[in-house]
Amino acid sequence: MIQKCNRKTRRKLKFSKELLVVDSTKIIVGIGQLPWAPLKGTRAGVKLNVAFHPSVGQPHRVIQSTGNHHDFRSSEELFDAAIINVADRAYAKCKRFDEYV
């Protein structure tokens, strides 16, 4: 993301830490294929919450769940205090803003 900015903007930003991109995806199939992960009715699903290092090009952490809970619950395990975390609003909560330094 920083590399797409012009030189003047990059110098002003001067990020001292790397970025960690956090997002999730849900894979939904028929209940017969994943009987251990019931979602709703005749469907089953798996949700993958991924923390991705764009500079390395590899995942930092991956958490698998059945997809029945909100993304915010798995955010504590994905986020890293030593890295700037970039996530959508599903991983945010107003109480968490008080924890930021």
N, C-alpha and C positions, 0 to 999 in steps of 0.2 A: 504494500500500500504506500509506503514511504517513497519507494523508488519511482512511483508514478508522478510524484510532485516535482516541481521545478527546483533548481538548485537553491534559490533564495528561500523557498519554503522549507526545504530540508535543513538548511542551516539554522533557521529559526526554531524548528521543532527539536532538533538534537535529542532524539530519544536515546537514553542511555541503556535501555533494556530492550530485549527482543519482544515481538508480539506473539501471543498465543490466541488462536482463533477457536472459539467454542461454538458448536452447533449440534443439532440432533436430527435424525431421520428415523421414520417409522416404516417398517416393512410389514405389509398386511397380506396374509395368505388364508386359505381355508383351514378350518379347525382340524381337519384330518392330517394336515401336514405338520402342524405344531400343537399337538394336544396339551403340552405342558405350558403353553402361553395363551390361554383364552383371553380374548379381547372383548367381544360383544356378539352375542348370538352365535352365528355359525362362522365367525371370523376369529382368527388368531393373529398375533403380531409380536414383533420384536422391535424394540427401540434401541438405537445406538446413539449414545452421547459421546461425541468425539472432541478432544482438545488437539488441535493441529498446529504444528510448528511450520509456518510458511517458509522460513529461511532454510530449514533442513529438508522440507518436503515430505516429512513423515509425521504420523500421529504421535502425540506426546502421551496421552492417556485415552483409553476407550472403556466405556462402561456399557454393559448390555443389560437391558431390563425387559419386562413384558410389555411395557408401554402404557401401563395403567396409572402411572403417577406423573406429576408435573415435572418439567425440566429443572425447576429450582431445587428440588430435593437432591439431585445428583451434582449440582454445581459445586458444592463444597469439595467433592473428590476430584473435580476436573480443574478447578482454578489453582494457580500457582502464584504465591505472593512475590516471587522473585522475577516474574514476567508480567508484562502489561497484557491483561486479559481483554479480549474483544468478543462480545457476545450480544445476541439480540435480547429483547426485553423479556423473553420467557425465563431467562436466568437471573433477572433482577428483582429486587424487592426494596422498598423504601428504607427499611431498617438496615439494609446492608450498606447504604451510603455513609452511615456513621462510622463504619469500620475502615473506610478508605483513608489513606494518609496522604 
